[in-house]
Amino acid sequence: MSYKVVHSIVSRMSTATPPRPGPAAVSVPAPAVAADAQAPARTRTRSGPLLDWRVRFAALSLIWGFSFLLIKVGTHGFAPFQVTFGRLFFGTAVLAVAMAVKRERLPRGRRTWVHLTVAAFFLNALPFSLFAYSELTIPSTLAGICNATSPLWGMALSLVALSEDRPTRRRVAGLGLGFLGVLTVLGAWQGFSGLDFTGTAMALLASLSYPVGWIYVRRTLAGSSSSHLSLTGAQLFLGTVQLALVTPLFTTLPASLPVGPLLAVIVLGALGTGLAILLQYGVVAEVGPTTGQMVTYFIPVIATAAGVTLLGEELSWNTPVGALIVLAGAALTQSRARKPADRQP
């Protein structure tokens, strides 16, 4: 799912970090790379229509938005760890094919692989598993909305962990507004009645795991000479290995392979984790990270619509209202006040 949602945070924090695949995982290239990519993008837009990147942007929004529905369907036939393992396995397979076509090599160096192992845990294995477990007891709509809190967690953590990320009134206001939206979604004035605390906490922890992983990547893998595709492919592979070791300890082989859940897991991995990363590479390279990060704000909307219309999940008024407040707060934390020199006379 990812998200993976922390795209807008990372675009300001990263210098050369690998992307985060996920349901709300939006990956960001280094600013230097993005700047280089934007120049040819402007040349291409003069000679051809923008329909291609818009179609890919829409597809990316739909794929990540539907990821929460796919997780829910997958858990109907498989244990959460098995859903996560399948997701990582098929996602890694897609990236492996892409790397072979582009003749990309895996990263070199023991230090890089050690850091990628930690990144795979926080950016893939842990949040994917937490979301899968959370959807055993909470609707996919709520999981999708919880995922939208990642920019809020990321901004709060970056203010503490990254000395170059200074707090401003705008960002503090955005944090306050965003977490007010979270309380609205959870129905705090009702004493959280009818809410599954464990499942909701898992979804929120999954959203918190993404920015923790990104800050770790920011501090350890910035400046890597390996390509983003190479780093991400290795990261997904390591996440798959982690789940391959953990899954047999907590689950047993399924007695059958129900078609619906199996297809959901395959699509979740191949499209929601593998293809989505490749789509996003193209979108960001063509139109830049500022436009690319807007996918963040479509994911919870699509996740909610999918859960209500296709799974018949109930939706009370505070859920969409709170989600809009969360997104407004997230957008505010990522916006910057215009400098006087930037204002039009």
C-alpha positions, 0 to 999 in steps of 0.5 A, a space after each residue: 500500500 505504499 504508500 504507502 502517503 509520505 511522498 510529500 514529506 520525503 520530497 523535502 527530507 530526502 537527498 538520494 533515497 529509495 522509494 517506498 512501495 506501498 498502498 499509500 507508499 509514494 516514492 520520491 527520487 532525490 531532489 537533484 534527480 527530480 530536477 533533472 527529470 523535470 527539464 526533459 518533462 517540459 520538453 516532452 509536454 511541448 511536443 505531445 499531450 499530457 494524457 499519458 501521465 494523467 492516465 498513469 496518475 489515475 491508474 496509480 491512485 486507483 491501484 493504491 486506493 483499492 489496495 485496502 480492499 484487496 487486503 480485506 479480501 485476501 484475509 478472507 482466505 489467508 492469514 495476515 502474514 501469508 497475505 503480506 508474504 504473497 504481496 511482497 513475493 509478487 511485487 518483488 517478481 515484477 521489479 525483478 523483471 523490470 530490473 532484468 529488462 533495464 539491465 539493472 544490478 543489485 546494490 553492492 556493499 555489506 553496509 548498503 544491504 544491512 541498511 536496506 534490511 532495516 528499511 525493508 522491515 519498517 517500510 514493507 514487512 511491518 506496515 504491510 503486516 500490521 495493515 493485514 492484521 488490522 483489517 481482520 477487525 476494522 473496515 478497509 475504509 478505516 484502514 485507508 483513512 488511517 494510512 492517510 495520517 502518515 504525512 502527519 506522523 512524518 512531519 512530527 517525527 522529522 521536526 524531532 529527528 531532522 535538525 534541518 526540518 524546522 517547525 513553522 506555524 503553518 506546519 504546527 497548525 497542520 499537525 493540530 488540524 490533522 490529528 483533530 481529523 483523526 479524533 473525528 474519524 474515531 468518534 472521540 466525543 462518543 468515547 470511541 464506542 463501537 471502535 475496535 481499538 486493537 485493529 485501529 491501533 495497528 493501522 495507525 502504527 502501520 502509518 507511523 512505521 512508514 516515516 520512521 523507515 524514511 527517516 532511517 533511510 534519509 540518515 543511512 542511504 542518502 547519496 547511494 550510487 545505486 539506482 532507485 529501482 535497484 535499491 527498491 528491488 533489493 528492499 522488497 526482496 529483503 522484505 520477502 525474505 523476512 516474511 518467509 522466515 516469520 510466516 511459518 512460525 505463526 501460520 500453517 499452510 492453508 488447507 485450500 487456495 480459494 480463488 478470490 483471496 488468491 487473486 486478491 493477493 496476486 493483484 495486491 503484490 503485482 499491481 499494488 506493490 510492483 507495477 505501482 512503483 514503476 508507474 510512479 517512477 514515470 509520473 514523477 520523472 515526467 511531471 516532477 514530485 510536486 504533482 506526483 505527490 498529489 496521489 496521496 490525497 486520492 487514496 483514502 477517497 478511493 479506499 472509502 468508495 471501494 469499501 462501501 460500494 464493493 464490500 458493503 461497509 458501513 460509513 457514518 458521517 464522521 468518517 468522511 468528514 474526519 478524513 477530509 480534515 486529516 487530508 487538509 492537515 496533511 496538505 497544510 504541513 507540506 505547504 510552504 508560505 510564499 516568499 515576498 519575492 515569489 509574490 506577483 506584483 
